[in-house]
Every structure is written in C-alpha cells, then in structure tokens.
Amino acid sequence: MTSELASQLRDVMPADGVLDDPLQLSLYGYDGTLYEGTPQLVVLPETTEQVAAVARACYAAGVAVVPRGAATSLSGGPVPVRGGVVVAFTRMDRILELDYENHRAVVQPGVINLDLQDTLATGGYFYAPDPASQCVCTLGGNVGENSGGPHCLKYGVTANHIIGVEMVLPDGRRMRIGGKSLDWPGYDLMGIIVGGEGTLGLVTEITCRIMPMPETVLTMLAIFDSLGTASQAVSDIIADGIIPATLEMMDNAMIRAVEEGLQAGYPLDAAAVLLIELDGLPASMDRQIEQIKQACQRSEVRDFQVAQNEEQRALLWKGRKGAFGAVVNIAPSKICTDISVPRTALPEVLAEVLAIGQKWGIPIANVFHAGDGNLHPLVVYDPRDEDQARRVVAIDEEITRLAVAHGGVLTGEHGIGCAKRKYMPLMFGPAELRLMWQIKEAFDPDLLCNPDKVLPDRDEIAESEPLLLPEGSFSQVGSQVAARNEHGWFEPIDEAAVQNILALAHRERQRVVVRGAGTKLGPSGADVAVISTKCLNHILAYDYENLTITVQGGVTLPQIEEAVADHGQMLALRPRFAQWATVGGILAANESGPHRLLYGGPRDLVTRIKAVLPGEEVVSFGSSCMKNVAGYAVEKLFIGSRDSLGVILEVTLRTLPRPEALRTMALSVEDPMAATPLLAELVASPLRPAAVELLNPLAGETFREPNRHWSLLVGLEGFTEDVEQMTGRLAAMAAEHDLGDWRELDRDYLTLWSDVTNLVAQPAGTAILKASCQLSATTTLTAELNALDSAGALRAAPGLGLVHCAVSSKQELRNYQSQAQALAEKYGGTTGWLAPTPQGLATSPQGISREICRRLKYALDPHNILPDVLGLEDSSISHD
C-alpha cells in the first residue's frame, strides 16, 4: 500500500516532493518533546492544489495525514504517532501579499514568524503574536497552536489576529473561511480552527491582521531578591492602570543559564528579573515609567533600569528570547511544561514548582509571561539517564496537576498534542469531551487528520447520568421543572431549572427560543416556548487583580460597570442598547459597537462560557486564565450563534483599567469621499483611536447642529497626555487635507457613543443591515449604500471596514439586502442583519462552510429545537 500511495503522490507532487527513504523519514518523526513516530511517507507541497491532491489520495487509501511546520512544537503535535503521511509545509513559505492599505498580510503556512515581522518592519507595520521561538516557528504552526508570546499581554494571541484561512479538509476539499473583511456569516469556525492543532484540516493560506508600528518602545529591567516580590510588582503595575506590551520574568536558575551562554547583563545573584516593555505614543511614557518604577519600589525592587538605546534593549531581549536554548548550560535536554494560572497565584505556584523539582532531584528553571500567568517551567535532564527520564515525566504530570488545582489550565500556548491528551479529563467532564469529539467529526468524519492528538480516546470517556424528568407532554409538565411568568414564559432561577426545561423540550421535540432583555429577539410564534434569563442575573465572581469578572447570562452591562467601577476598571464592551441588553444576548448576537476598533469584539473579551445544550448536558469551555489552549475553543461557537446551540448560563469576561481621559472629536464633511484621504492617514497612523465613525446626516443629527453634512466622530481614550497629543495630531491632519476644524463634543462620552451605536434617530422596528468590506473601500461602500432607495440612518467604521444601515421600509428589506450584498461582494465583503434578523432574510454560510455549520448544529441540537437562525435547513438557499 505504501509503495502504491507513494507512486500516486509522486504524480501530483514536485520531483523531489515525496520522501520514503528510512533515514529521511526518521527526520520527520519528532518535535521538541519526548514523543517519536515514523511516517510512512513525507510530502513537501508548494501549493494548495498539491495539498488537496495529497489529502484526496490519502483519504482514498484510508491513510492519516499529519501537518508539520518547523516542528518547534512542545506538545507532540506534529509527531506521526500512528504513522501516516507527514505533510511538511516548509516549502510553502511565501508571503503572498502585503496589503498595508487594508492592514492585512496573506501568507502561506510555512512562513517563519520572524521573517514576516522583518518584512513588515520595512513598511512600518508589525504582526503582534511573537512566540519566543519566532526565529524558527511557522505561521501555520502558530495558527495550529494558537500561539501567544510576550506581546500577547497587550495585543492578544494568534486567534485575535487571524481573520481568514484557506483549509484543505481531510477528504481533499478546499474551504475558505473569512477573508480580508470582518464578520462572515455562520458559526465561528475560525475560533475552532485556530488552536485546533491541525486535527480538523490542513491550513494552506492565512490572512493576518497587521498594525502600524508604535512610535515609541521603551524596555525596562527590574531586579528582585525574591520571586514573591517580583510577582507582586506585576500585579501592582496592572492595578495602577497600566497594561504594558510585555511583562516577562525569569528566576535565578534561568538567569544563570542565560548569563553563562548569552551574557545579557542579568545579575547572577538575583532571585528574579522582570522584563517590562511599553509601547505607544511618547507623550505619556515618562509618567508610565515613573508609575512602574514606583510599583516595583513598593515590592522592594533592588535595581530598576531603563534601556537607553536600541542596543541595550536588544541585549535585554536577547536573554529572554534565548532562554529556552540556554538551559543546555544546565543539562543536555529539557521538557517545557506549559501551564497558565491566575496571575495572583504565581508566587504560590512557583514555590510549589521548585519544591517538586527538589523532591525529584531534577533542576527546574523558570521563564514565563508573568503578566498573564503563563508559566514555562523548564525541567532539565540528561535523556541518556533512564532514571532521570522517568522522573522528568513524573514532574511534568505533577506540575500539570498543580496548575489545575490552582484554578489554572493544562496549557497556555503550547497545546495539548499527544503529550497532554491524557490530562484532558482534569479540565473537562464527559459532556465537554464528547462534544469536542463531535466537533472533530464534523470536520473529519473518518478521523484521518492528525489522529491521536488533543482528545483522549473516546472509549475512555465516562457516560453521563441521565436527568430524571417527570413523565408527560411538554405542556403538561413544563411548569413542574421551571416557573412561568405572566406571559407564559419560563423563568428558570438556576442552572438546574434551565437544564430541566431544555431536556424536557428536547425529549418532546418542543421548539424553544431564549429571551434576555428582548432587545434582539424577533417574533417567536405561538407554538414556541420562551425561556427568559431574567432571573439569571447575578455577578458570580469579580477577580479585579486578575482582570476577570464572571456573571450569569441575564446580567446587564450597567450591573457589571457598577461592580467594577470601585477598582477603576471597565468592561470594554459597548454594543447596541448597552443600558438594557443582557450579556448572554450580546454574546449570542455577537454585538459590538464602534470601540471594537481598539478593544476588539466579544470573542476577544470572553475567556469562558458555560451553557446548557438541548440534550440536557451542561458544558463549560475556556477558563478565567488569560491564556488557554486546552482543547477546542468551543466557547467561541456560542458567540454569534443567536442562541441556536444552547442557553448561555455563565460568562467570564476580561476587564481593563478605565482610561484616564475620554474625548470625542467631531468634524463636518460634505460626503464620505471627502473624508477618504484623512481617514486613510488616520488608519495608517500609530494613534490607535478608540473609535472612528462616519455618520450620514440622518444618523448625525442627534450629535450636532442640524445641517446637510456628514459627521466624522473620533473617540479618544487613554492617558491624559496621549489624548492631548492625539487631539493635536487630528487637528494637523484636518488642516493638511483642508477639512476645517475639529470640535470637541461636550456630551457625556459613553452616552454619546451609545446613541451613535443605537442609531437612535430611527423609528421603532427599523432593521439594521451590516455590510463588511476591505478597509480601504469603506467610504466608497458607504456612499453607494447611502444612495440606495430605502436607506435611512447610516454609520460606517473605516478602521473596521463595517457599515451599519438602517432600513425602515419593510417592503424593501429584501431588495435592499440584495443590492447591498452585491456592493459588499464587489469590495471583498458580505452582509448580514443585526439581531433580530428580519423574517425570511437569514444570512447563511455557503458551500462547505454551510455543511460544517449544519453538522455542528446537529451535534449540539440534534432535534433542532432551538431556532435555525442561519437558514441551514432552508433548501431555497444555495449550497454552493
């Protein structure tokens, strides 16, 4: 079979693109772990077409495929533990497009992370995710593992910066998800694929979000005589309202190893060094440095240094970037145990990690992302010593269990692979593990894509105990499992009541809709039961030191704002109807307002979701840790699902320090095209405004003296000095483009932006259509949408490539959508309706994406008792 398959593959691959020599095969059988395997064959494709041909041949032969990048993996991800064909992407290493105008880079998966960074730097841009192995790791590997890196504290992990992929499914079909524009229809498949560890398909093209380089970068080194005081300094810096670009720490063992090999200038007798980096506008830098210095002094810092030039900065980073390799100065090899814990647990966890090493007589050196609680204990040993190798495995297990015991997770950024799949039951129950298996099967029904990774064997998963429900029809016994209100809606008061009513509905095939505050719920129909989350309105936990808050799905944003205000924090989520909408409803509708430009959308702020599925199972995915790549990111499927997959019970969200200054600047322009040059300069600048919105006269009449012009609004947030500097820069831009003077709006900042988001000038019942496009086309698309018949109030976000259009004529909704869709497609985007979607106008994913979404819907809601909001069962919608 192997020789026959090799012959088939040689027919579709380059001349030297198929390897079958035993020595060559052995070179593709390992990564950075202890795991090894032997592939049957290795292929070296150069194009997506070749990858698809390989997948089709392997699928027909029933042979597994294993994707492999640079094999820097520390979880056994690319190891062919079951043989099969290794698809090595090292020759797919081309940067296909650098689209600075639209802040996008399109690359093949074999591109080295640092090569992309270096190339972007010549154009004044950067790609934020920067794993410590960036000089060798590939973008495809980063996508597979959802890699982080030092700068993810401020900018987020890989999942926050990937907006499109092309992927070859295990059967050889090609599927595109996302693209250069935002918010494509369907469930968040991207959220599952990024971090899917190559178990769902073979990613062959990646569209990344890139950003203008910050104007100023300053690096500091703080030296401490104890790990505890160094950890406290980290918490104090963030408590003071500063989120640095990086907060990295090394302990004494790591310092000594680094200094022996690299001479980075770290003192050999220090218990810990803290590497701190700020980036942004220069105006506030001196004050931020002083605040950081004071926070370190409160924690008894021994010495505090600021790099005075690029050479000093590079030397400090040389030690951190070279830390993993430096441990060869302690012992010939290492195991890197990647865990995440709440940041405040760092001192205790570090002490226990060192105690574990002492117990087993094996040195452990620690280097870690202190700002987000992601630790990398490096267990160093001699692999030629069998007893040491045995002890190292035991240490790895103890440290992993230690993390979970302290409220942490199995892995923060290195993945599960085959190394930690046996530990998955420590974090997930049978319901979660079974659901992840169903997700795997939705993409890979024959289980041929990177098998024996991430998930434990299915036969090892325990069965769940069935609920005991009363006998009788739904109408007869529904009130016995959950109370009803005066409207006849069910109002469950706790998790058990939600679970029981959904289980009963599932058993009786009763259709159900979920209602929060009612801001996004359309008509439900007489034969549909309504579950209200009104009573699920409690704040469950607020961990201000770790910047997280956990709430029930029925909690409103004002409740959260009141809870976090005393600690100088905020929830950077400002959707439509923010004063009434519930958290569950906001996430289910994937609602975000103009401030998504700076803070991201719901998927960027949610770290955990707990939900009840129609089949009675209660599942929880994600965690309160800032970094977590244990298993599939199923929590992202619920965001934007319109409550079609389950009922959101609990949510953990990231909070942030409240900005010191808030300011809204307004400029009148004759039409969208008149603002294009200024907007292009603003979007390409390093100013990073919080929000930029262009409003047509109807939408803008609430915010200025009535006239016939358009309004350009810019929201500025941050340190007072930075906001002042941004205001001055805006004035200079307007003068350069001869657009007149900005004026500061003196209305309450958040109230004003809430009105902008709501499009308050519209009559009740108005439908809102959202169109996406490439950034550079936003003003053109805006002008063309505004010219369509039935167009009402309209607001556009040029920095996001999104336009929101109010349409009040019910008879014209379908016609307007059809015309808007054609325009959006012309500019690389698509359209969809904000919730509630007008009846009969659901926006459905197409092609293979539609098929995958249908399989996921069936996996979570097999009897379709929750609304089919994507039109997945609508035969009138094209499948192609």
N, C-alpha and C positions, 0 to 999 in steps of 0.2 A: 504493500500500500504506500509506504514512504517513497519508494523509487517512482511509482506511478504519479504520485502527487507532485514530487519534485519535477518530473517531466512536464506536467501541466503548468506548474508555476513558472518554469523557465520560458514557456511560450508567451507569457504575459509580462515578464519582468526584464529589466536590462540584462545584458550578457553576464555580468558578474553579480547579479542581484539575488541569487539563490545560493545559500551556503549549506553544504551537507557533510563537509569534512569533519571528523570527530574532534580534532583539535579546535577548529573554528567554532563548532557547536558548543564546546566547553566554555568558550569565552563569553557566551551569551546565557550562561546558566546561573548567574548570581547577581547580587546587588550589594548594598552596604550592610547587609545583615549576615547571620549565620546560615541562612537558607540557601540551598542549591538545588538545581534541577538540570535536566538535559533535554533540550528541544529536539524534536525530530528534524526540523529544518529551521533555517533563519532566512527571512527575506528582507531586502533593503529597497523598499519602494522609493520613487521620486515624485509620484503624482497620486492624486486621489483616485484616478481611474485604475491605477495599478493596485492600490489598497483594496478597492472594491472587487477587482478580479481575484485577488488572493482570498478575500473573505468568501466569495462565491465558491471557489474551488474547495476551500476547507469545509465550508458548510455542506457541500455535496458529499464530501468524504467523511463527514462526521468528526472532523479533527478540530481541536481547540485552537484559538488564536490568542496570543499574549502580546499586548502592546509594550514597547520598550523605548525609552528615550535615552538618556545618558546613564541610566542605571545608578543614579545617586540616591535612589530610594533607600529609606531606612526602616522599611516595614515589610520587605519581601514582595512588594507589588509587582515588579516585572519578572519575578523568578518563575520559570515554567515548571511548577511543581508537579504537573500532570503531563509533562511533555508538550506536544502540540507544536504549532508553528509560531516562532517569535517574529513579530513584525517590528523591526527596528527602524525608527524614524530619523536616524541620524543624517540621512541624505535629503530629507525633506526639511532643509534648513534655510529656506529663502524668506526674506522679508518681502512680501508680495506688494504691499502698498503702505506708504506713509502719507496719510491724509491729514496734514496738520490743520487744514481749514475746518475739518469736521471732528478733530480731536480723536482720530481713530488710527490704529495700525492693524494691518491684516498680515498674518504670518502663518507659515507652516509650523507644525508641531515640533520639528527638530531645531528650531531657532534657539540659540543659547540666550538665557535671560540677560546676561551682561552685554552680549552683542546688540540686543535690541536697545538696551539702555544707552550704550555708547553711540549708537547710530542716532537715536532720538536727541541726544545731548547736542549734536551738531546743529539741530534745528531749534534748540531752546525748549525742548519738551522732555518729559520723563514718564516712565511707566512705574506706578507706585510699588507693586509687590516685588520685594527684593530678598529672596531667601539667601541665607548665608552661603549657600553653595552656588550662587548665581553665576559664578565664572564658568561653571560646567553644566549646571542643570538646564533642562529644556523647558520651553513654554508648554509643550504638551504634557510633560511630567508635572509641571506646576498646576495645570488645569486638572489633571487626574487626582492630585492630592489636595487641591485647594490650598496651595502653599501660602504661608504668611511671610515672615521676615521682620526685621527690626522696624520698618516704617509702617507696618500694618496697625500699630497703635493709633496713629492719626488717620491713616488713609484707608484702612481696611485690607482684607485678604484678597486672594485672587478672584473669588466669587463676586466681589464688589466692582471688578474692573473688566470682566468678560461679558460682552454684550451680544456675541454671535459665534456660532461654531458650525462647521460642516462636519458631519459624522457619518461613518460607514457602519451600518448595523451588521451584526454577525452573519446575516444571510446575504450580505453584499449590497443591499440597497443604500442609497445615499440620502441623507436627510439634512436639511438646513434648519437651524433654529436661531431666531433673532437675526441680527444684521447690524448695519451702522446706525439705525434708528432704534428708538426705545419702544417697549410695550407692545409686543406682538401678541396676537390672540392665542388663547389656550392656557393650559396649566403651565406652571413654571418649570418646564423641562430642563432649562438651563441650570436651575438650582439643584437638580438631581445629577446632571451630567458632570458639573464642576464638583470635584470631590468624589466622583463615582469610582475612582481608582481603575479606570479602564475596564470595568466589568460590564458596561452597558453598550459599548461600541468603541469604534476606533476614530478618534478625533483627528481630522486631516487638515483643518483650517481654523484659525482662531482670529476673531475680531476683538481687539483690546481697546479700552478707553485710555487715552493718554492725556497728560495735563501740561500746561506751561510750567516751566521750572520756577521755583520760588526765587525771589530776588536776593534773599539773604539766607545763609545757612551758617549756624554757629554751633560748635561742638564743645561740650564740657566734660571734664573728668572729675568725679568726686571720689575721695578715698576714705574708707571707713575701717574701723578696728573691730567691727562685728557685723555679721550678716543681718542681725536683727535691726540694728540702727539704720543700715543701708536700706532694708525693706521698708522701714517706717518713713524714711525720706521719700521713697517713691510714692507712698500714699499721701504724704503731706503736699508734695508738688501738685498732684492732681486735685487734692482737696482745696488748694489755693486757686483753682480755676484755670490751670494751665494743662493743656494736653500737648506734650512735646511730640516731635516727629518720632523720636525713639527714646526708650528708657531700657538700657541693656545692663546686665550685671554679670560679674564673674567672681567666683570665690577664690580662696588662696591657692588651692591646688591647681586651678585653671590658670591663675596669674603666673605661677611658677613655670608651668609648661609653656605658656606663651612667651615669657621672657627668655627662657632658655633657647628657644628657636627663632624668635622674631624680634626681640628687643624693642617692644612697643613703648617702653618707658613706664610700665606699671611697677609700683614698689613691691618688692618681694615679701615684705612683712605685713602687707595689708590683708585684712580678713576679707575685704570685698572692694571692688571698684565698680562705680556706676558711670556708664557712658550715656550722656544726655545730649540730645540734639534738638535744636529749634530751627524751624524754617518759616519763612513768610515775609511780610513787609518789614522794612528796617525800623519803622517808627517806634514800635513797642519793644524792640529787642533788649535794650539796656534795662528796662524795668522788669521784663520777664527773667532776665539773667539774675537780677538782684533778688527777685522773689524766690527763684530756685535756690540761689545761694543761701538765703535765709532759712528756707525749708531744710536744707542739708545741715545748716548750723544747729538748728533745733534738734537734729538727730546726731549731734556730736561728730560732724564730719572732721576728719583730720586735715584734709587739704582739698581745695577746690580750685580747679584750673580751667581756663578758657583758652582753647586753641587760638593762637594769634594769626595764623595764616593757613593756607591750604596744605602746606607740607606737614604742619603739626596735626591738623585734622586727619589727614591721610594716615599718619603714623598711629594715632589712637584707634582708627578703624581697622588698621592692619592687624592689630591684636585681636579684635573681635571677629573679623572675617576669617582669620586663620586659626581660630581656637580649636575647631574640630581636628584639623590636621596636626596641631601642636601636641596633642596627647601622646603621640609616638615618643615624646621625650619622657613619658612615664612608663609606658608599656607598648608592645608591638601592635596591639589591636584594641578595639573598643566596641561596646554596644551603646548606642544612644537611645536612652529611654525618654520618649517624648510624652509629657503629661501637661495638663492645664489644671490649675486650681484657682479659686477666688484669690485675688491679689493679697488680701489681708491674711490669708492662710500661709503665705510664703515663709515667714520665719519658722513656724512650727514644722511645716513640711520639709524645709531644708534641713532642719536639725534631725528629723527622723530619717531622711535620706542618708545623711552622713553616718547615723547610727547603724543603718542597715549595712553600709559598706564595712564598718568596723566589725560588725557581728560576723560577717562572712570573710573578713580578712582580704578584701579587694578594694583598691583605691577608687574613689569616685570624685571626679572633677565636675563642677557645675558652671554652666554658662547658660543664660536664659534671658527671655524677653520679660523683664520684671514688670514693665508697665501693664501687661495684660495677663500676668500669672502663668505664662507658658515656660515650663522648665525643661531643660535638656541635661539630666544627669548622665555624664559620660562614664560608664563603667569600664575601666581599662584593665586589660589582662593579656596573658600570653596564650594564644589559641593552641599552641603545641602542648600545653599542660591540660590534660583531660579533666583533672580535678578543678582547675580554675574555670574551665569552660562550663562545667556543671554548676559551679557556684554562681557564675555570672547569670545563667538562665534563671536561677532561683532569685537572685537580686532583682532582675528585670520584673519578675512576677510580683515581688513584694512592693516594689515602687509603684507599679501599676495599680495594685490594690490599695495602696496608700492614697493615691490621688482620689479614687472614687470614695474612699472613706471620709475624705475631707471636702466632699461636695464637688470634686473635680471630675475630669473626663479621661478616657483611655488615651487619647492623643489629641494634641492641639493643632498640629500641622503636618505631621509625617504620615498619617494614615494608619489604617488597620492592616491591610495586606494579608499575608498569611501569618505574620508574626503575632498579631493580637486578636485574631478572629475567635480564638478560644475564650477570650475575656469579654466578648460582647454581652453575654448574659449578666455581667456585673452591672452594666448600664441599662440594659433593655430587657423587658419582660417578653414572654412568649408572643403576646399580641404584636408588639413592635417588630420582633424578629420575623414573624410570619408575614407581616405587611411588607417589610423590606425584601423578602423573598419574592413576593408578588410583583413588586416594582422591578426587580431584576428580571423576572419572567416576561414583563410587559415589553421590555426591550430585547430580551434574549431568551425566547421560549425554550430553546434546545440547550441552554446553559453551556455554550461553547466559547464565550468571551471571558478570558482571564478567569478560568474556574478556580475554585477553592481559595477565593480571596474574600475578605470583608465579612462575609456571613458565616456563622457556624453551620455545620451540617444540619439539614432540615430534620433529620430523624433524632437530633439531639434536643430539639425544641419541645418543651413540655406543652401539653394540652391545657387550655384554659377551662376553668369551671363554668358551666353554663349558668345564666341567670335563672332564677325561679320566678316565673311570671304567672299572674292569675290566668285561669282559663276564661275564654270568651272572646268575642269580637272586640275590635278596637273601640268602637262606640260604646260597648257595654262596660269595658273595664279600664278604659283610658284614664278616667278620673281617679281610679284607685292607685295609680302609680305616680300621678302628678296633678297638682291642684290646677283648676281653671279660674280665669278671671271673668269679669262681667261680659267680655266679648267672646267668651268660649275658648280663648287661647290658653294653652298650657303655660303655667308659670312655675317651672321647677325651682326649688330652693337650694338644691345642692347637686353635686355630681351624680349621686345615685339616682335621683329623680330623672335627670336628663338621660342617663344610661337606660333606665327602665322604659321611658316613653319611646325612645328610639328603637329599642329592642322589640317592643310590642308593635310598633309601626312596621318594622322590618318583617316580623313574623306574619302580620296581617296584610302586607303589601299596601299599607296606607301611605299616601303621599304626604310629605311634610315640608314646611318652609320654616326658616328661622328668622325671628324678628328681634332686632336690638332696639334702637330708638325710633326706627321706622323711617330714617332719612334715606335709605337706599332700597327699601322693599317695594316691589311692584305689586300688582294685583295677584292675589293668591288663589282665588277660585273657591267655590262653595264646598268642594269635596276634599279640600286640602286642610290638614291640621296645622295650626301655627304654634310654634314653640317660642315663647318670649324669654329673653335673657334678662329681663328687668330685675329679677331678684338675685342674679349672679353678679353683684355689684360691689364686691369687697376687694380692697387692696390687701393682698396676702403677705407681701414682704417687700420692704424697701431697704436695700443694701446700698446706702449712699456712698460708702467707702469704695465699693466695687462698681459703682455707677450702673446699678440694675434695679428695676422695680418689677415685681410680679403681681399681676392683677387678674381678676376674673373677667370673662369676656364681656360682661354687661357694664363694666366700669366706663365712665366718660372721661374725656381728656381734662375737663376742669377739676375732677377729683384728683387726677394724677398731679396736675400743676399745683394744687393746694398742698399735696403731700410732700412734694419735692422742694417747694419754694424756700422753706426754712434753711435748707442746706445749700442754697444758692445754685440749684440745678434746674434743669428743664428737660422736657421730652420734646425733641426736635421733630415732632410730627404735627403738621398743620394742614389737615385736609379740609374739604368742604364740610360745612355745618359742624365745625370742630366743637362748638359750645354745647351740642346736643348728642352727637354721634357716639356710639359705643366703640370701644377698642375692637371687639370682635367684628363689628360691622365694617369698621375702617379697614381692617386687615383682609376680611373676606372680599371686599370690593377693591383692594389694593389702591386705596385713595391716598394721594399725596398732593400737596399744594406747591406753590412756587419755590418754597425753601428746600425742596428736593435738590435744587441746584447745588447747595452747599452741604446739606446733611444726608442726602440720599433718601430713598423711599422706604416704605415699610419693611421690605426684605432686608434692608441694610441696618435696621434698628431692632429687629426681632431676633432674640437668641434662643427662644424656646417656645413651643406651643404644645398645649395639652388639649386633646379633643376626644369626643365620643364619635365612634363610627356607627353607621346604621346597623351593622351586625352585632351591636351591643358592646364591642370592645372599646376600652378606654386606652388611648395611646399617648405617649409623650415623647417628643423628639426635640433635640437641641439641649441646651443647658444654660445655666446662668454665667458660665465662663465666656470670656470674650472670644476665645479661640477654641474650636472644637470641630474635629473632622472624623468623629467616630460614627461610622455607618453613613447611610444616605441622608441628605438634609431634607427629610420628609416634611419638616415644618414649613419649608418654602412652598410645597404643593398647596397648602391651605391658604396662602396669601394670594388673593385674586381668584379664589375658587368660587366666590359668590355663594358660599355655604352649600356647595353641591357635593362635598365629600364628607362632611361631618359637622358637628357643632363644636365651635371653639369654646373650651371651658376656661383655660388659663393661658396667659401670655407673659413671657419675661421680655422686657424691653430695655434697651440701653438708655441711660440718661446722660446728660452732658452738663458741664459747667454753664451757667447762664451768662450770656455775653454782657460785658460791662457797658457797652454802648449800642443803641439801636437807632437807626436813622433811615428815613425814606426820602429819596430824592426823586423829583418829577421833572420831566421835560416834555414840552408840547412839540409834536412833529406833524407835518402835513399829511403824511401817509406812511405805511410801513417801509416802502422803498427808500424814503428819505433818511430813515434811521439805519439803513443797512451798513454804511461804512463805519459809523460809530460803534454799532453792535459787534461788527467783526473785530474791531480793535479791542473792545471791552472783553469779549470772549477769549481772545488770544492773549490777554494781559495776565499778569500774575496777581491781580487784585482779589480774585475769589469773592465776589459779592455773594450775599446770601440768597438773593432772588433778583431776577430781571424779567419784567413782564411788559409787553406791548399791548395796549388796550385800544379797541376801536372807540369811536365817540360814544356809542350807546353804553358800553361797559364802563367807560371812564367818567361818565357824568356824575357819579357819586363822589368822585375824589378831587374835583377841581371846578373852577368856574365854568359853566356850560359854554362850549364853543364847538366848532365843527372839526377840530383837530383830534389827532390820536394822542394818547398819553404813553410815555415811556417811564416806567417806575423801576427804581433800583433800590433794593433793600440792603443795608449795610449793617453788619453785626461784628462785634469783636472788641478788642481793647480800644479805649478812647483814642489813643494816638493813631492807631491804624485806621479807625473810621474817619478821623480828620484827614489823614493822608489820602484815603480813597476818595473822599469828597473833593479834595483839591485836584486829584487826577481826573475825576469825572468832568470837572469844570474845564480842564485843559483839553480834554477830548472833544467836548462840545464846541469849544472855541475853534479848535483846529478844523472841525467839519462844518463850521458856520451854522450851528443849530440853535444859537441863542443860549439863554442862561437856565441852569437848573434852579429849582426852588425846593426847599425842604418843607415837606408836609408836616404840619404840627398836630395832626390827629394821632391818637394813641396807636402805636406801631402795630401791635398784634391785632387790634380791632380793624384797622385799615386793611391789613393784608388778609384778614378773614373775609372782609367784604369783597376784595379782589377775587379771592378763591371761589366764593359762592356765586359770583356774577349776580349780585343782589338786585340789579335793575330789571330782572326778568320776571314775567308773571308766573304764578304758581302753575305747576305742571309742565314747565319747559323741560325739554330733553337736552342733554349736553352730549355732543359728539366730540370725541378726542381724536385728533389726527396727529400722526408722527411723521417725521421726515429727517433727513440729514441736517445737521446744524446750519450749514451754510445756506440752505434753501428755506429756512423758517420764514423770513419776511416775505419771500415770493409766494410761498404756500398761503401765508396769512392773507395777503392781498387778494389772491384768487378765491379763497374760501369766503372772504368778506363780500366778494362780488356776486356770489351765488344767490339766487332767489331764496327767500325764507331765512337768510342769515340774520341772526339777532346780535346780541352782545357777544363779543369775541375777545379772548385773551390769548396771547402767544408767549411762550417761554423760549427765547432764542438760544439760551445756553443749554437747553434740554432737547430742542427740536420737537416741541409739542405745541399744539394749538387746540384750544377748547372753544367750541362754537355752540351757542345757544340757539335752539330751533323750536319755535313755539307753535308752528302750524302743524297739527297732527297729520294732515293730509300730505304734507310734503316731506315727512321724515325719510321715507324710503328713497325718494328721488334725491334728496339732499345727500343721504349716505352714499348713494351710487356715484354721484358726481364727486363727492369728497374723496371716496376711495380711489377713483381714477386719478385725481390730483395727487393724493398721498403716494400712490404707487409710482407716479412719474418722478417723485423726489425721494424715492428709496424708502418709503414707509408704508403705513397702513392706517386703518381707522377702527374705532370701536365706540360703543356708547358707555358713558358712565352709568353706574347703577342708580336707579333701576333702568334696565335695558327696555326700551320700548317693545311692546309685544310683537313677536314675529321678526325682530331685527337682531337676533343674536349674532355676534361675530364669532365664527367658528374657525379653528385652525384647519389647514388644508393638507392634503397629501398624507405622507407618513406620520407627520406630527399629529394629525387628526386621529389616525389609527392608534398611536401610542396613548393619546389622551383618553380615547374611548376605553382602552384596556385598563388604564389607571382608574377611571371612573368605575368600571366594573369591579376592580379589585377592592375598592373602598365601599362601594354602594352597589352590590350585585343586583338588587331588585329595583334600582333606580327610584327609590322613594324620595330622594331629595331632587331639587329642580335640575333639569338638563339645561343649564344656563348657556352652554357653549353650542347647543344645537347638534350634539354629537349623534343623536338618533334621528336627525332630520334628513330624510332621504332626498329632499329637494336641494340640499347643499352639495356642491361638487366635492368629490373626494380627491380630486387631482390638483 
